[in-house]
Amino acid sequence: MFIYWGGNRESFSKSDIHFQGPDYDFTLYDVQASDKPKGWNIDYVNPSRMTIPQTNFRIGYFINDHYTVSLGLDHMKYVMNQNQIATIGGVVGDSYPDHAGVYLPSGNNTVDLSDGSFLTFEHTDGLNYINTEIGRVDDISKLFKIGNTDKIQINILEGVGAGFLYPKTNAKLLGKDRHDDFHVSGFGVSAKVGLNITFLKYFFVQTELKGGYINMNDIRTTDSPSDRASQHFLFLQRIVAFGGIFRI
């Protein structure tokens, strides 16, 4: 078996976010978002705080010398860029007088999100992608003229995975109280490539480039169950992890 723990940086594609609830139904188009890195920080190894940064945990089993199955948590963070002007289409009713109106996307209607009064929106605790993967591992030590792989072994790896999203969404919408609790919100699929360097047969450092598609069709936004949002987007992770291999 193997187990690893590491950190990541992420990039996200633009996304159309649809908001729906009592007296409003609108979409913000091509919304930009970023991750929320902590940089090199002791929280990654502090047991009481290690879930706060952007992290990756995975445990898996070698079916044979080349193939693995695994279960993991990709703890990403998605933050809508506040300093942006977004195109809006839909209706905001008179219950929200500061923002009420009928907005036609063809009319090039926009909303300035900068001051946060209309919307703040983030999955920061986090954009939790819980997924299973099938992977392949190949020893390429000979390419580096490494003869004794008991001391050091270099492997390339590939994998595909799928899972569900369990975010804790922090949103402030039209002045309403936020929900800010964990909620199963959708699904994701992903693929990755990586490089693994194993030392003394039992310890390794691993880098991965992992990308995929996330569809969140049921996002909780406020403390009212009637308020919902949905979005879908692409993501790209850059991962560095440290782990170990052990026999069972």
C-alpha positions as CSV (number, residue, x, y, z in Angstrom):
1,M,0.0,0.0,0.0
2,F,1.0,3.7,-0.3
3,I,0.0,6.9,1.5
4,Y,0.9,10.5,0.8
5,W,0.3,14.0,2.0
6,G,1.1,17.2,0.1
7,G,0.1,20.6,-1.1
8,N,-1.1,22.2,-4.3
9,R,-1.7,25.3,-6.3
10,E,-4.7,25.6,-8.6
11,S,-6.0,27.4,-11.6
12,F,-9.6,27.6,-12.7
13,S,-11.4,28.4,-16.0
14,K,-14.0,31.1,-16.1
15,S,-17.4,30.0,-15.0
16,D,-21.0,31.0,-15.5
17,I,-22.7,30.9,-12.0
18,H,-26.5,30.6,-11.8
19,F,-28.2,31.9,-8.7
20,Q,-31.8,31.1,-7.9
21,G,-34.1,31.8,-5.0
22,P,-37.2,33.7,-3.7
23,D,-37.7,36.7,-6.0
24,Y,-34.5,36.3,-8.0
25,D,-33.1,34.2,-10.8
26,F,-30.0,35.3,-12.6
27,T,-26.6,34.2,-14.0
28,L,-23.2,35.9,-13.8
29,Y,-21.2,35.1,-16.9
30,D,-17.5,34.3,-17.3
31,V,-16.7,34.8,-13.6
32,Q,-13.0,34.7,-12.8
33,A,-11.7,32.9,-9.7
34,S,-8.3,32.1,-8.1
35,D,-7.0,29.8,-5.4
36,K,-5.9,30.9,-1.9
37,P,-2.3,29.7,-1.2
38,K,-0.6,29.9,2.1
39,G,2.9,29.4,0.7
40,W,5.5,27.4,2.7
41,N,3.8,27.2,6.1
42,I,4.1,25.1,9.3
43,D,0.3,24.4,9.0
44,Y,1.0,21.7,6.5
45,V,2.6,19.5,9.2
46,N,0.7,20.9,12.3
47,P,-1.9,18.2,13.2
48,S,-4.3,20.8,14.5
49,R,-4.2,23.0,11.4
50,M,-3.1,20.8,8.6
51,T,-6.5,20.9,6.9
52,I,-6.4,24.7,6.5
53,P,-4.0,25.0,3.6
54,Q,-4.6,23.6,0.1
55,T,-3.7,20.0,0.6
56,N,-3.8,16.5,-1.0
57,F,-4.2,13.2,0.9
58,R,-4.3,9.8,-0.8
59,I,-4.1,6.2,0.2
60,G,-3.9,3.4,-2.3
61,Y,-3.1,-0.2,-3.1
62,F,-0.8,-1.8,-5.7
63,I,-2.8,-4.4,-7.6
64,N,0.5,-5.4,-9.2
65,D,3.8,-3.8,-10.1
66,H,2.2,-1.3,-12.5
67,Y,-1.4,-0.7,-11.5
68,T,-2.9,1.0,-8.4
69,V,-6.3,1.9,-7.0
70,S,-6.7,4.7,-4.5
71,L,-9.0,7.0,-2.6
72,G,-8.1,10.6,-1.9
73,L,-9.1,14.1,-0.9
74,D,-8.1,17.1,-3.0
75,H,-8.6,20.1,-0.7
76,M,-8.7,23.0,-3.1
77,K,-9.8,26.6,-2.5
78,Y,-11.9,28.5,-5.0
79,V,-12.3,32.3,-4.5
80,M,-14.2,34.5,-6.9
81,N,-12.1,37.5,-7.8
82,Q,-13.8,40.4,-6.1
83,N,-12.3,43.1,-8.2
84,Q,-14.2,42.4,-11.4
85,I,-17.2,43.5,-13.4
86,A,-19.4,40.6,-14.5
87,T,-22.0,40.4,-17.2
88,I,-25.4,39.5,-15.7
89,G,-28.6,38.1,-17.1
90,G,-31.9,37.4,-15.4
91,V,-34.1,39.0,-12.8
92,V,-33.6,40.5,-9.3
93,G,-36.9,41.3,-7.7
94,D,-38.1,44.3,-5.7
95,S,-37.3,42.4,-2.4
96,Y,-33.7,43.6,-3.0
97,P,-34.1,47.3,-3.9
98,D,-30.4,48.0,-4.1
99,H,-30.0,45.6,-7.0
100,A,-33.5,45.1,-8.4
101,G,-33.9,44.9,-12.2
102,V,-34.4,42.8,-15.3
103,Y,-31.0,42.2,-16.9
104,L,-30.7,41.0,-20.5
105,P,-27.3,39.5,-21.4
106,S,-27.9,40.7,-25.0
107,G,-28.1,44.2,-23.5
108,N,-24.6,43.9,-22.1
109,N,-25.7,44.5,-18.6
110,T,-23.0,44.3,-16.0
111,V,-22.6,44.4,-12.2
112,D,-19.6,45.7,-10.3
113,L,-18.7,43.1,-7.7
114,S,-15.8,45.1,-6.1
115,D,-17.5,46.3,-2.9
116,G,-19.0,42.9,-2.1
117,S,-22.5,44.2,-1.5
118,F,-24.0,42.2,-4.4
119,L,-22.0,39.0,-3.9
120,T,-18.9,37.4,-2.3
121,F,-18.5,33.8,-3.3
122,E,-15.9,31.2,-2.4
123,H,-15.3,27.5,-1.6
124,T,-12.5,27.9,0.8
125,D,-13.0,25.2,3.4
126,G,-12.9,24.1,0.7
127,L,-13.5,22.9,-2.8
128,N,-13.2,19.3,-1.5
129,Y,-12.9,16.8,-4.3
130,I,-13.3,13.3,-2.8
131,N,-12.3,10.9,-5.5
132,T,-11.1,7.4,-6.5
133,E,-8.4,6.8,-9.0
134,I,-7.0,4.1,-11.2
135,G,-3.3,4.6,-11.9
136,R,-0.3,3.2,-13.7
137,V,3.3,3.3,-12.5
138,D,6.4,2.6,-14.6
139,D,10.0,2.5,-13.5
140,I,12.2,4.7,-15.7
141,S,15.4,4.5,-13.5
142,K,17.4,3.0,-16.4
143,L,17.0,6.2,-18.4
144,F,18.9,7.9,-15.6
145,K,21.5,5.1,-15.4
146,I,20.4,4.1,-11.9
147,G,21.5,0.5,-11.3
148,N,20.5,0.0,-7.7
149,T,16.8,0.8,-7.4
150,D,16.8,-0.4,-3.8
151,K,18.4,3.0,-3.0
152,I,16.6,5.3,-5.4
153,Q,14.0,4.6,-8.1
154,I,12.4,7.0,-10.5
155,N,8.9,6.3,-11.8
156,I,6.4,8.0,-14.1
157,L,2.7,7.7,-13.3
158,E,-0.6,8.4,-14.9
159,G,-4.1,8.1,-13.6
160,V,-7.8,8.8,-14.1
161,G,-10.3,9.5,-11.4
162,A,-13.9,10.5,-10.5
163,G,-15.7,11.6,-7.4
164,F,-18.0,14.1,-5.7
165,L,-17.6,17.6,-4.4
166,Y,-18.2,18.3,-0.7
167,P,-17.5,22.0,-0.3
168,K,-18.0,24.4,2.5
169,T,-19.2,27.4,0.5
170,N,-18.8,30.8,2.0
171,A,-21.2,33.2,0.1
172,K,-22.8,36.5,0.9
173,L,-25.6,37.1,-1.6
174,L,-27.9,40.2,-1.8
175,G,-27.3,40.9,1.8
176,K,-28.5,37.5,3.1
177,D,-27.0,35.5,5.9
178,R,-24.5,32.9,4.6
179,H,-24.9,29.1,4.9
180,D,-21.2,28.2,5.3
181,D,-21.6,24.5,6.0
182,F,-20.5,21.3,4.2
183,H,-22.8,20.1,1.5
184,V,-22.6,17.5,-1.4
185,S,-22.8,19.8,-4.4
186,G,-21.8,17.9,-7.5
187,F,-19.3,15.7,-9.2
188,G,-15.9,15.8,-10.9
189,V,-13.7,13.8,-13.2
190,S,-9.9,14.1,-13.5
191,A,-6.7,12.9,-15.1
192,K,-3.1,13.3,-14.0
193,V,0.5,12.6,-14.9
194,G,3.4,12.7,-12.4
195,L,6.9,11.9,-11.4
196,N,7.8,9.7,-8.4
197,I,11.2,9.4,-6.7
198,T,11.4,6.6,-4.2
199,F,14.2,6.3,-1.6
200,L,15.2,3.1,0.1
201,K,12.1,1.3,-1.3
202,Y,9.8,2.9,1.3
203,F,9.8,6.7,1.1
204,F,9.0,8.9,-1.8
205,V,8.5,12.4,-3.1
206,Q,6.0,12.9,-5.9
207,T,5.0,15.7,-8.2
208,E,1.7,15.7,-10.2
209,L,0.0,17.7,-12.8
210,K,-3.7,17.0,-12.4
211,G,-6.6,18.5,-14.4
212,G,-10.3,17.9,-14.6
213,Y,-13.9,19.0,-14.9
214,I,-16.1,20.0,-12.0
215,N,-19.9,20.2,-12.2
216,M,-21.6,21.7,-9.1
217,N,-25.3,21.7,-9.7
218,D,-26.5,22.1,-6.1
219,I,-24.5,24.7,-4.1
220,R,-25.9,26.1,-0.9
221,T,-25.5,29.9,-0.7
222,T,-27.5,31.2,2.3
223,D,-29.1,29.9,5.4
224,S,-32.4,29.4,3.5
225,P,-32.7,26.0,1.7
226,S,-34.5,27.8,-1.1
227,D,-31.4,29.7,-2.2
228,R,-29.2,27.7,-4.5
229,A,-26.4,28.2,-7.1
230,S,-24.8,26.1,-9.8
231,Q,-21.6,26.3,-11.9
232,H,-19.2,24.1,-13.8
233,F,-15.6,24.7,-14.7
234,L,-12.2,23.2,-15.5
235,F,-9.3,23.0,-12.9
236,L,-5.6,22.4,-13.0
237,Q,-3.6,21.4,-9.9
238,R,0.2,21.4,-9.4
239,I,0.9,19.0,-6.6
240,V,4.0,18.2,-4.5
241,A,3.5,15.3,-2.0
242,F,5.6,13.2,0.4
243,G,4.7,9.6,1.3
244,G,5.6,6.0,2.0
245,I,5.1,2.5,0.8
246,F,4.5,-0.5,3.1
247,R,3.5,-4.1,2.7
248,I,0.3,-5.6,4.2
